[in-house]
Amino acid sequence: MPKAPGCWVVMAEIARAVCVRLKWASIHLGLLATPAVAVAEPSLTLGADYSYSDYTVQGTERDVVLTPQGPGLSVTVAGDGPWSASLSHSQQDDRERVSSRFDLDYEVDSVGVQLSGSWLVGDYSRWVSLFWQRDQEELKIIDRADATSNRLNYRERIETDGIGVEVGQAWEWPQWSPSLALSVNALRSEVDRQFQSMQQENNLLIAFEEDQDLDGVDASLSAGIDYFHSVDLSTLLIPSAILTYQRSLSGEITSGSRSALVHRRGIRISSSSTGPQSLDAEDQVTLDLSVNLLMGDWQGLLGYSRPLLEKPYDERWIGGVSYRF
């Protein structure tokens, strides 16, 4: 049964929020139930999801594909006006056997905040979103050798902060809603790598540490389409698709390293550093697909995301549910 135009606008904004959720990992399911128009009373939405993805570690001889997975939680507050605020947290991890001796362990912890506003202008809608996200990643090589054997330890920690803005517009047609959005995202990553090799038979310790700071600005242009299928008076099914082109506007990297050789004759230490160097990232195109099921205050989500232009083609799945009080 067809719905009133205003309801279609609300549903269109929900579907587009799903595409943003797949694009920006910090935006969790609670945000997806936030309507595009003012609500009669302030609302609180709680969301929970579970994500499963590929994470390719590229090596000199072969690549190792990890499959980190884990839960996410979110809370969204929407007031009487067009604005809403969302706070989210997620955590994923995985460990893979890479040889008879070594395991590769990966963990990522993400926190995100988003402030969004959307307005109806005739038969189309406009929106703006401000977002911040912090990702803390840790990659370790686990040596399972006996204590009497030569041991190797490697740890890499990456802390990334991203802050950005997205503006967009959607056109509301019967059952269809195409949209365009432009976003700019500033990123800063701090990378800490530590390597140690202990050789018990000759009491020799080799240690290496490297620090890197990466700064960059990316811009993205997205084109999406939503389709609304009314299952019954209270249930709506919304398949959505979005194609995003991402380009690096600027980037630079600063590095510093220290190495140490410890043996019975003493300690030998050396260090080096390099000033800011230009860093160019490859352009990327990403496809996001999602299906939303809306049943009153309940919402279900199934989403899929995959890069199309540059390898590695790491895929990502997410499923979840939210409820608006």
Secondary structure, DSSP 8 states (H G I E B T S, - for coil): ----HHHHHHHHHHHHHHHHHHHSTT--HHHHT--SS--SS-EEEEEEEEEEE-EEE--SS--EEE--EEEEEEEEEE-SSSEEEEEEEEEEEEEEE-SSSEEEEEEEEEEEEEEEEEEEETTEEEEEEEEEEEEEEEEEEEE---TTS-EEEEEEEEEEEEEEEEEEEEE--SSEEEEEEEEEEEEEEEEEEEEEEEEGGGTEEEEEEEEEEEEEEEEEEEEEEEE-EEEETTEEEEEEEEEEEEEEEEEEEEEEEEEEEEETTEEEEEEEEEEEEE-----EEEEEEEEEEEETTEEEEEEEEEE-SSS----EEEEEEEEE-
